[in-house]
Amino acid sequence: MRIRNRDPNHGTTEDVPPADRNVDKMAPSAALALMLDSQAGAIPALQAALPAIEAAAIAAHDRLSQTGNGRLIYAGAGTSARIGVQDGAELPPTFNWPKDRLGFLIAGGPSALLGAIENAEDDAAAGAAGFTALDGGAHDIVIGIAASGKTPYTLGAIEAARQSGAITIGIANNPNTPLLTGADHPILLATGGEIIAGSTRLTAGTAQKICLNLISNMIMIQMGFVANGMMVAMVPTNEKLRHRRDQIDAALGQQSRID
């Protein structure tokens, strides 16, 4: 029998699971079923946040379409930073989004993507300095991601971006947190406590990844990089993608003749 996830609106990502949900005390099959079930808790959190996600995506598109140099900048620490980098890094090959219109603010720098950098996420000044070093300004969009909603590095980046006139988007998994109150477009993904306490790479991370997918894809759709549900600006960098490019071109040509 599947064990349903408890109401994510009660509690925070810091909560400790009750004794009957201790996966280390379960048979592997039961533990896997419970972990899978907990991941499903990301969906209702995202459904509740859809209006905020839409508002953020449309505002980002509107700003980015005003100039040819506005950037989409992801800011975060630890798991949240890695999820942001994954989302942003896929935009150039998928949509031919210019690499010079992407930016990443990672607590501890690029080396933190593969290992923890001690105390890096606690440095709000470094987050602000990182945005300044990117020559950030009002033409940019900065997406701050922090499950706790209170990571100093991310807050520093968002505050500096907002003071510059950039549009700021804050994604957090806990309510009433500084990231949500400090961003122009707050997005609460209320996933509640994790099945493995102390790690937000589970349900909170799943919700963050889906949220970023929704935002970036909607921006690209609004930018005109999708036609008839297909990636019309995809960069064919290998044989598989060259074949896919040919398929897309053929399908678009066929639909054009039908229309």
Backbone bond lengths (Angstrom), bond angles and torsions (degrees), N, CA, C in turn:
res aa  C-N    CA-C-N  psi(-1)  N-CA   C-N-CA  omega(-1)  CA-C   N-CA-C  phi
1 M - - - 1.464 - - 1.524 109.56 -
2 R 1.329 116.78 132.75 1.443 120.32 178.00 1.517 110.16 -70.87
3 I 1.325 116.63 138.46 1.463 121.64 176.31 1.518 107.36 -97.59
4 R 1.297 117.39 114.53 1.458 121.13 -174.43 1.522 110.65 -71.84
5 N 1.318 115.68 146.25 1.458 121.27 178.37 1.522 110.06 -67.90
6 R 1.291 116.96 141.96 1.464 119.80 178.45 1.521 109.90 -69.86
7 D 1.304 116.19 164.33 1.454 122.22 -176.60 1.526 109.62 -58.47
8 P 1.356 118.19 116.46 1.455 119.89 -177.15 1.510 113.66 -70.63
9 N 1.334 116.72 -12.19 1.459 118.94 179.91 1.533 111.76 -76.78
10 H 1.325 116.85 -8.93 1.457 120.32 176.82 1.519 108.33 -107.42
11 G 1.314 115.98 122.51 1.450 120.13 179.21 1.515 112.35 95.94
12 T 1.319 114.72 -180.00 1.461 121.41 -177.72 1.524 108.74 -133.02
13 T 1.316 115.01 178.71 1.466 119.73 179.11 1.523 112.06 -66.42
14 E 1.317 117.65 -11.93 1.464 121.15 -179.10 1.531 112.95 -86.79
15 D 1.330 117.95 -8.18 1.460 120.99 -174.66 1.527 111.88 -65.94
16 V 1.332 115.72 150.94 1.461 123.17 175.79 1.530 107.91 -96.96
17 P 1.334 117.92 134.11 1.472 119.32 -178.37 1.521 111.82 -67.50
18 P 1.335 118.18 149.88 1.471 120.83 176.64 1.521 110.52 -68.33
19 A 1.312 115.49 165.13 1.469 121.42 -173.60 1.517 112.79 -58.32
20 D 1.350 117.49 -33.98 1.468 118.79 -177.48 1.526 112.57 -76.91
21 R 1.343 117.25 1.17 1.456 121.02 178.11 1.537 111.26 -120.55
22 N 1.307 117.27 21.92 1.461 121.86 178.08 1.528 109.35 -79.89
23 V 1.324 116.37 102.35 1.459 120.06 -173.14 1.529 112.41 -65.01
24 D 1.323 117.40 -25.85 1.464 119.66 -179.79 1.531 112.70 -72.74
25 K 1.330 116.90 -10.33 1.465 121.30 178.50 1.527 111.59 -100.29
26 M 1.323 117.12 0.74 1.462 121.80 -174.13 1.523 111.56 -103.29
27 A 1.316 114.71 161.25 1.461 120.49 168.86 1.531 107.80 -65.92
28 P 1.321 117.63 150.45 1.467 119.59 -178.17 1.524 113.69 -52.36
29 S 1.325 117.65 -41.24 1.464 119.46 -178.19 1.525 111.20 -63.28
30 A 1.333 117.03 -41.36 1.460 120.85 179.42 1.523 111.06 -69.70
31 A 1.327 117.04 -39.67 1.462 120.64 179.24 1.522 110.95 -64.83
32 L 1.331 116.73 -42.88 1.460 120.16 178.66 1.524 111.37 -64.01
33 A 1.344 116.49 -42.01 1.461 120.23 178.84 1.520 111.04 -62.12
34 L 1.334 116.41 -40.37 1.462 119.87 -179.72 1.527 111.14 -69.33
35 M 1.345 117.47 -40.99 1.458 119.92 178.18 1.523 110.90 -64.19
36 L 1.331 116.55 -40.64 1.466 119.65 177.57 1.518 110.61 -63.54
37 D 1.329 115.72 -44.52 1.458 120.26 -179.39 1.523 111.07 -61.84
38 S 1.323 115.98 -37.08 1.463 118.84 -179.64 1.523 111.05 -66.47
39 Q 1.346 116.64 -34.06 1.461 119.52 178.37 1.526 111.48 -62.80
40 A 1.328 115.91 -32.16 1.460 120.06 178.40 1.521 112.10 -62.10
41 G 1.346 116.13 -19.79 1.461 119.79 177.69 1.515 113.03 -65.41
42 A 1.337 116.84 -13.90 1.464 119.25 176.99 1.520 111.55 -68.09
43 I 1.328 117.31 -32.34 1.466 120.49 -173.12 1.528 113.28 -66.29
44 P 1.351 119.60 -51.08 1.468 117.41 177.38 1.525 113.14 -60.95
45 A 1.333 116.88 -32.27 1.464 119.27 177.19 1.530 110.77 -64.50
46 L 1.320 116.37 -40.27 1.463 120.92 178.37 1.521 111.62 -70.41
47 Q 1.313 116.60 -38.64 1.467 119.36 178.35 1.520 111.06 -60.84
48 A 1.332 116.14 -41.57 1.462 119.61 178.52 1.520 111.83 -66.16
49 A 1.328 116.49 -27.46 1.468 121.10 -176.45 1.524 113.45 -92.40
50 L 1.327 118.59 -1.48 1.471 120.03 -173.94 1.530 114.31 -55.20
51 P 1.342 119.94 -42.70 1.469 118.11 178.20 1.530 112.63 -59.93
52 A 1.328 116.88 -40.04 1.463 120.48 178.80 1.523 110.84 -68.97
53 I 1.331 117.04 -37.86 1.467 121.10 177.60 1.523 110.20 -63.44
54 E 1.321 116.75 -43.80 1.465 120.16 178.96 1.520 111.21 -61.68
55 A 1.330 116.90 -46.45 1.459 120.25 -179.02 1.526 111.22 -60.05
56 A 1.330 116.16 -41.36 1.463 120.26 -179.49 1.520 111.04 -66.94
57 A 1.325 117.26 -43.91 1.464 120.77 -178.10 1.522 111.69 -65.11
58 I 1.312 116.94 -42.06 1.467 119.87 -179.26 1.530 110.54 -68.46
59 A 1.329 117.23 -41.24 1.466 120.09 177.58 1.524 110.67 -62.32
60 A 1.345 116.19 -40.31 1.464 120.09 178.86 1.520 110.65 -64.13
61 H 1.311 117.11 -45.82 1.469 119.87 177.93 1.506 111.90 -58.80
62 D 1.323 116.10 -46.68 1.462 119.88 -176.91 1.523 111.08 -59.82
63 R 1.320 117.11 -41.29 1.465 120.08 179.51 1.536 110.99 -70.68
64 L 1.314 117.47 -45.12 1.460 120.91 -177.96 1.523 112.76 -65.69
65 S 1.325 116.73 -28.83 1.465 119.84 -178.55 1.523 112.50 -81.44
66 Q 1.327 116.79 -8.82 1.467 120.16 -178.37 1.525 112.52 -77.65
67 T 1.336 116.85 -26.62 1.460 121.04 -178.28 1.523 109.39 -135.67
68 G 1.312 116.00 169.03 1.456 120.49 178.38 1.507 113.16 -97.06
69 N 1.329 117.13 4.70 1.467 118.94 -176.92 1.515 114.19 -128.06
70 G 1.319 117.79 3.34 1.460 119.80 177.14 1.519 110.54 -65.03
71 R 1.321 116.35 142.19 1.457 120.86 -175.37 1.524 112.75 -116.48
72 L 1.303 114.35 154.26 1.448 122.91 170.35 1.520 105.84 -99.29
73 I 1.338 116.62 114.02 1.465 121.71 -173.84 1.524 108.88 -117.44
74 Y 1.325 115.66 127.32 1.461 122.21 179.29 1.529 108.87 -102.74
75 A 1.327 117.21 133.12 1.461 121.46 -178.81 1.520 109.94 -128.47
76 G 1.334 116.38 132.69 1.458 119.10 178.57 1.511 112.30 -179.09
77 A 1.318 114.63 -179.85 1.464 122.38 179.30 1.519 108.69 -133.57
78 G 1.323 116.56 149.83 1.452 121.33 175.08 1.515 113.51 57.48
79 T 1.333 115.84 -133.87 1.464 121.03 -178.34 1.516 111.95 -55.50
80 S 1.322 116.92 -42.98 1.468 120.40 -177.55 1.523 111.36 -62.93
81 A 1.326 116.99 -39.51 1.464 120.49 177.95 1.521 110.38 -63.88
82 R 1.330 116.87 -43.44 1.462 120.38 -178.46 1.521 111.64 -64.19
83 I 1.322 116.55 -38.83 1.458 120.64 177.84 1.529 110.04 -65.69
84 G 1.329 117.12 -40.46 1.455 120.64 177.69 1.513 112.32 -63.30
85 V 1.328 116.67 -43.16 1.470 120.59 179.37 1.523 110.05 -63.54
86 Q 1.318 117.27 -41.37 1.459 119.58 179.12 1.524 111.05 -59.75
87 D 1.331 116.73 -44.90 1.461 119.94 -179.06 1.530 110.77 -63.70
88 G 1.325 116.99 -48.98 1.453 120.28 -176.87 1.512 113.42 -66.86
89 A 1.336 116.62 -38.87 1.461 120.33 -176.46 1.519 112.34 -64.74
90 E 1.320 117.74 -23.01 1.455 120.70 -178.63 1.525 113.48 -84.18
91 L 1.330 117.86 -10.31 1.457 119.78 -176.23 1.531 113.71 -70.78
92 P 1.338 120.34 -41.49 1.476 118.48 178.43 1.529 114.02 -61.51
93 P 1.339 121.07 -49.30 1.457 117.83 -179.68 1.529 113.89 -71.11
94 T 1.334 116.31 -31.09 1.470 119.26 -176.61 1.515 112.40 -78.87
95 F 1.321 116.31 -40.89 1.460 120.41 -174.01 1.529 113.80 -122.76
96 N 1.333 116.98 2.11 1.459 121.43 -175.94 1.525 111.13 61.30
97 W 1.337 115.29 30.93 1.466 119.68 175.09 1.527 107.97 -68.37
98 P 1.333 119.00 130.59 1.469 120.76 -175.31 1.530 112.16 -60.41
99 K 1.329 115.56 134.30 1.455 119.79 -179.72 1.523 111.89 -63.50
100 D 1.339 116.48 -28.88 1.460 117.86 179.58 1.523 112.10 -77.97
101 R 1.344 116.83 -0.03 1.455 120.16 174.94 1.538 110.62 -107.82
102 L 1.331 115.17 23.09 1.452 122.92 174.75 1.516 108.79 -122.55
103 G 1.329 116.43 147.86 1.456 120.39 174.71 1.517 110.04 -147.18
104 F 1.332 115.72 151.04 1.463 120.35 -179.84 1.522 109.39 -134.28
105 L 1.311 115.65 127.94 1.461 122.64 174.01 1.520 106.79 -112.73
106 I 1.331 115.89 106.53 1.461 122.60 -172.81 1.523 108.58 -117.24
107 A 1.312 116.84 120.45 1.467 119.90 178.08 1.523 109.54 -58.86
108 G 1.321 116.47 120.98 1.453 120.65 -177.86 1.507 113.82 91.54
109 G 1.342 117.89 -4.01 1.453 121.46 178.29 1.517 113.18 82.46
110 P 1.330 117.60 -179.80 1.469 121.77 -176.52 1.527 114.37 -55.56
111 S 1.323 118.19 -31.59 1.468 119.98 -179.61 1.522 111.89 -64.60
112 A 1.330 117.32 -19.91 1.460 120.66 179.39 1.524 112.15 -72.74
113 L 1.333 117.04 -10.93 1.458 119.32 178.07 1.526 111.43 -69.71
114 L 1.320 117.04 -25.81 1.460 121.00 -177.93 1.527 113.35 -111.71
115 G 1.314 117.01 -3.86 1.463 119.58 179.95 1.510 110.46 -165.05
116 A 1.323 115.63 155.59 1.462 120.49 -179.09 1.533 110.65 -73.64
117 I 1.327 116.06 136.98 1.464 122.23 175.03 1.518 107.20 -109.22
118 E 1.301 116.68 116.71 1.461 122.04 -171.78 1.525 111.94 -57.35
119 N 1.328 115.57 128.32 1.472 124.57 173.90 1.524 114.54 66.72
120 A 1.337 119.24 3.88 1.465 120.19 -175.75 1.521 111.92 -62.61
121 E 1.325 117.34 -38.49 1.459 118.86 -175.48 1.530 112.21 -73.86
122 D 1.325 117.48 -11.60 1.458 121.21 -178.12 1.526 113.06 -87.55
123 D 1.323 116.98 0.38 1.460 121.77 -172.30 1.530 111.01 -102.36
124 A 1.337 116.52 92.22 1.458 120.86 179.54 1.525 111.49 -64.72
125 A 1.338 116.63 -36.58 1.467 120.30 -179.60 1.520 110.90 -62.38
126 A 1.335 116.93 -35.22 1.462 120.17 179.15 1.524 111.12 -66.86
127 G 1.331 117.12 -36.67 1.456 120.27 176.53 1.515 111.83 -63.02
128 A 1.333 115.88 -44.14 1.465 120.44 177.88 1.526 111.00 -65.56
129 A 1.339 115.93 -43.33 1.465 119.99 -179.79 1.520 111.27 -64.10
130 G 1.332 116.79 -34.71 1.450 120.34 178.69 1.517 111.68 -63.27
131 F 1.308 116.20 -41.06 1.459 119.43 178.21 1.524 110.36 -66.45
132 T 1.306 116.93 -41.63 1.466 120.66 177.66 1.521 110.76 -62.30
133 A 1.344 116.96 -41.44 1.459 121.18 -179.32 1.526 111.93 -63.75
134 L 1.325 116.67 -27.65 1.463 120.46 175.96 1.522 112.51 -79.26
135 D 1.344 115.76 1.06 1.468 121.06 -175.14 1.523 110.12 57.43
136 G 1.343 114.37 43.69 1.456 120.21 -178.07 1.514 112.32 -68.20
137 G 1.316 114.65 150.58 1.458 119.03 -179.35 1.514 112.22 -159.20
138 A 1.316 115.20 -167.09 1.459 121.63 -172.64 1.523 113.14 -66.23
139 H 1.316 117.51 -15.88 1.463 120.04 -179.48 1.523 112.40 -81.35
140 D 1.334 116.95 -7.07 1.458 121.37 -173.07 1.528 113.21 -97.04
141 I 1.337 113.87 161.05 1.468 122.98 171.01 1.521 106.76 -117.70
142 V 1.314 118.35 127.48 1.467 121.35 179.34 1.523 108.43 -118.30
143 I 1.335 115.14 122.22 1.457 121.87 178.23 1.515 108.23 -105.11
144 G 1.318 116.77 110.33 1.457 121.77 176.39 1.516 109.91 -93.65
145 I 1.325 116.35 130.61 1.464 121.78 -175.32 1.523 108.37 -125.06
146 A 1.330 116.51 123.26 1.469 120.53 178.16 1.516 108.29 -157.86
147 A 1.310 117.05 116.26 1.463 120.14 -179.08 1.522 111.31 -56.57
148 S 1.320 116.82 -44.07 1.463 120.80 -178.85 1.519 112.05 -69.53
149 G 1.332 116.23 -27.78 1.459 121.33 -175.98 1.508 113.60 79.60
150 K 1.333 117.47 9.67 1.461 119.30 -175.99 1.528 113.18 -140.50
151 T 1.314 118.68 19.36 1.462 121.62 179.50 1.528 110.04 -66.38
152 P 1.324 119.34 118.05 1.470 121.21 -174.46 1.528 114.12 -56.22
153 Y 1.329 117.81 -43.31 1.467 119.75 -179.27 1.525 110.72 -57.19
154 T 1.320 116.55 -46.91 1.461 121.41 -178.63 1.524 110.99 -66.50
155 L 1.327 116.51 -40.27 1.466 120.21 177.63 1.524 111.03 -62.92
156 G 1.332 117.30 -39.82 1.457 120.45 178.49 1.508 111.94 -62.47
157 A 1.330 116.69 -41.39 1.459 120.81 178.76 1.524 111.31 -65.54
158 I 1.326 116.38 -43.20 1.467 120.38 -179.08 1.515 110.90 -65.77
159 E 1.328 117.38 -41.72 1.465 120.44 -179.86 1.528 111.05 -63.84
160 A 1.322 116.84 -44.25 1.465 119.79 179.05 1.520 110.79 -63.99
161 A 1.330 116.26 -40.40 1.463 120.13 179.68 1.522 111.34 -64.95
162 R 1.313 115.78 -42.92 1.465 119.01 -178.89 1.528 111.02 -65.85
163 Q 1.319 117.24 -39.12 1.463 120.06 178.02 1.521 112.13 -64.50
164 S 1.338 116.77 -27.55 1.465 120.78 179.92 1.515 112.26 -79.72
165 G 1.324 117.10 -12.43 1.463 120.99 -176.47 1.503 114.01 98.41
166 A 1.339 117.82 -1.42 1.463 121.24 176.15 1.525 109.60 -65.39
167 I 1.315 115.94 152.46 1.460 120.47 172.84 1.523 108.07 -79.52
168 T 1.317 116.36 130.60 1.457 120.73 -177.89 1.524 110.59 -115.49
169 I 1.329 114.58 137.11 1.462 122.96 177.46 1.524 106.97 -121.72
170 G 1.321 117.37 127.19 1.461 121.30 179.25 1.516 110.69 -114.57
171 I 1.326 116.60 124.41 1.465 122.15 179.37 1.524 108.09 -115.07
172 A 1.335 116.12 117.53 1.461 121.17 -178.91 1.515 109.50 -139.09
173 N 1.332 115.95 157.25 1.453 120.59 -179.13 1.522 113.13 -104.88
174 N 1.320 117.21 -1.38 1.460 121.38 176.93 1.524 109.37 -118.23
175 P 1.327 118.09 139.63 1.461 121.28 -177.88 1.528 112.33 -77.04
176 N 1.323 114.69 161.68 1.469 121.93 172.92 1.527 112.47 54.63
177 T 1.316 115.67 45.60 1.461 120.84 -177.42 1.530 110.11 -115.49
178 P 1.332 117.26 158.82 1.472 120.65 -174.98 1.522 114.53 -58.29
179 L 1.322 117.97 -34.15 1.465 119.02 -179.89 1.519 111.13 -64.42
180 L 1.314 116.61 -37.85 1.463 120.27 -179.85 1.527 111.48 -72.73
181 T 1.308 117.25 -37.72 1.468 119.19 179.39 1.519 111.87 -78.20
182 G 1.340 117.28 -21.66 1.457 120.20 -176.64 1.504 115.20 -91.93
183 A 1.335 118.79 -10.73 1.467 121.65 -176.99 1.518 110.93 -98.74
184 D 1.333 115.92 150.73 1.469 120.57 175.82 1.521 110.67 -63.05
185 H 1.326 115.63 -38.60 1.465 120.97 -178.00 1.529 108.78 -125.01
186 P 1.335 117.48 92.68 1.467 120.39 178.84 1.523 111.25 -80.92
187 I 1.323 115.97 137.90 1.463 121.63 177.07 1.526 107.66 -127.57
188 L 1.317 116.13 110.49 1.457 121.68 178.09 1.517 109.58 -93.48
189 L 1.321 116.08 121.48 1.462 122.37 173.98 1.528 106.77 -109.97
190 A 1.326 115.93 88.85 1.474 121.43 -170.20 1.517 110.79 -80.51
191 T 1.326 116.09 80.44 1.458 120.78 -177.62 1.522 113.47 -89.97
192 G 1.318 118.28 -9.96 1.458 121.06 176.50 1.517 113.19 71.07
193 G 1.340 115.92 -158.28 1.453 121.28 -176.67 1.521 113.18 -70.16
194 E 1.324 115.50 151.52 1.455 121.48 -179.12 1.529 110.86 -91.55
195 I 1.320 116.15 153.18 1.452 121.75 176.55 1.531 111.01 -63.39
196 I 1.332 116.77 -35.73 1.461 121.57 173.22 1.521 106.38 -111.84
197 A 1.302 116.57 102.33 1.466 120.94 -174.07 1.527 110.57 -61.62
198 G 1.314 114.93 141.31 1.453 120.62 178.47 1.516 113.45 97.28
199 S 1.332 117.63 -10.94 1.461 120.76 179.63 1.515 109.78 -119.95
200 T 1.314 116.52 126.44 1.467 120.17 176.66 1.521 111.31 -106.04
201 R 1.336 116.78 19.24 1.454 120.12 175.23 1.521 111.33 -82.61
202 L 1.340 117.13 -1.63 1.449 121.47 -176.96 1.530 110.32 -93.94
203 T 1.327 118.69 -112.12 1.464 120.07 -174.65 1.518 112.06 -63.01
204 A 1.326 117.30 -42.10 1.468 119.81 179.29 1.522 110.60 -61.47
205 G 1.334 116.84 -44.81 1.457 120.27 179.26 1.512 112.43 -65.17
206 T 1.325 116.88 -39.31 1.465 120.40 177.30 1.521 110.54 -60.45
207 A 1.327 116.61 -45.25 1.465 120.65 179.44 1.523 111.07 -63.63
208 Q 1.327 117.29 -40.29 1.467 120.43 178.61 1.528 111.16 -62.24
209 K 1.335 116.53 -44.87 1.467 120.06 -178.61 1.513 111.04 -62.17
210 I 1.323 117.13 -45.00 1.464 120.01 179.54 1.523 110.08 -64.25
211 C 1.325 116.70 -42.05 1.464 120.79 179.77 1.524 111.02 -58.99
212 L 1.324 116.90 -46.21 1.464 120.19 178.98 1.522 111.21 -65.05
213 N 1.334 117.02 -38.55 1.458 120.25 174.66 1.522 110.92 -55.79
214 L 1.321 115.64 -46.94 1.468 120.17 -178.39 1.525 111.16 -62.69
215 I 1.322 116.17 -46.09 1.465 119.88 -177.65 1.525 111.19 -64.17
216 S 1.328 116.80 -52.93 1.469 119.17 -174.82 1.520 111.70 -67.62
217 N 1.328 118.08 -38.88 1.459 119.21 177.33 1.522 111.92 -64.58
218 M 1.337 117.35 -39.90 1.461 119.30 178.78 1.525 110.79 -65.28
219 I 1.322 117.17 -39.23 1.468 119.62 176.27 1.522 109.95 -59.71
220 M 1.325 117.27 -46.49 1.466 120.87 -177.92 1.524 111.65 -66.78
221 I 1.334 117.02 -37.16 1.466 120.13 175.85 1.520 110.23 -61.50
222 Q 1.337 115.97 -47.33 1.462 120.40 179.89 1.531 111.54 -64.34
223 M 1.328 116.85 -28.43 1.462 121.28 178.69 1.526 112.51 -75.29
224 G 1.320 117.12 -11.25 1.455 120.28 178.93 1.511 115.40 94.25
225 F 1.342 117.34 15.19 1.456 120.61 -178.19 1.524 113.11 -88.64
226 V 1.325 116.73 5.21 1.460 122.28 177.09 1.526 108.09 -129.79
227 A 1.323 116.42 130.90 1.463 121.35 177.31 1.521 108.60 -134.61
228 N 1.320 116.28 129.84 1.463 121.44 -178.68 1.528 111.38 51.99
229 G 1.334 115.51 37.38 1.456 120.95 177.34 1.516 114.34 74.59
230 M 1.327 118.44 16.71 1.462 121.36 -177.68 1.522 111.62 -123.97
231 M 1.335 115.61 152.40 1.463 122.18 -178.67 1.532 108.87 -81.22
232 V 1.311 116.58 94.25 1.462 119.77 -172.35 1.526 113.02 -82.41
233 A 1.330 117.64 -8.93 1.463 120.04 -179.60 1.522 112.12 -113.18
234 M 1.323 117.34 11.84 1.459 122.00 -177.55 1.525 111.42 -55.39
235 V 1.337 115.83 140.97 1.463 121.42 179.43 1.527 108.87 -95.05
236 P 1.348 119.33 114.01 1.471 121.80 -177.92 1.521 111.47 -82.75
237 T 1.328 116.87 93.11 1.460 121.47 -173.55 1.532 112.99 -99.46
238 N 1.330 118.07 0.62 1.457 120.77 176.36 1.526 108.76 -152.75
239 E 1.328 116.08 176.24 1.463 120.51 -174.31 1.524 111.46 -61.39
240 K 1.326 116.45 -42.91 1.463 119.57 179.66 1.524 110.95 -58.70
241 L 1.340 116.16 -45.01 1.464 119.59 -178.04 1.524 111.90 -73.51
242 R 1.334 117.53 -30.37 1.471 118.91 175.28 1.521 110.43 -64.74
243 H 1.327 115.68 -39.61 1.464 119.79 176.48 1.525 110.43 -64.88
244 R 1.320 116.60 -41.86 1.463 120.41 179.09 1.526 110.69 -65.22
245 R 1.321 116.65 -39.19 1.468 121.11 177.32 1.527 110.83 -59.75
246 D 1.336 115.58 -43.00 1.467 119.93 178.13 1.525 110.95 -63.79
247 Q 1.330 116.27 -40.56 1.461 120.10 178.61 1.521 111.63 -62.40
248 I 1.330 115.63 -43.56 1.468 120.32 179.75 1.521 110.58 -64.15
249 D 1.333 116.55 -46.08 1.464 120.26 180.00 1.528 111.01 -61.12
250 A 1.338 116.16 -40.82 1.460 119.90 179.29 1.520 111.18 -65.81
251 A 1.341 115.94 -42.53 1.466 119.89 179.99 1.517 111.36 -64.83
252 L 1.310 116.82 -42.18 1.471 119.88 178.86 1.508 111.20 -65.22
253 G 1.353 116.74 -39.21 1.456 119.75 177.15 1.509 112.38 -64.38
254 Q 1.336 116.80 -40.81 1.453 121.49 178.77 1.528 110.46 -64.67
255 Q 1.335 116.85 -44.81 1.460 119.78 -179.48 1.519 110.88 -65.83
256 S 1.336 116.67 -35.02 1.464 120.11 178.10 1.519 110.47 -63.88
257 R 1.345 116.37 -39.31 1.472 119.22 179.32 1.522 111.11 -68.56
258 I 1.363 115.26 -35.78 1.462 118.60 178.44 1.526 110.44 -67.97
259 D 1.348 116.20 -42.56 1.464 119.90 179.74 1.525 111.30 -63.83
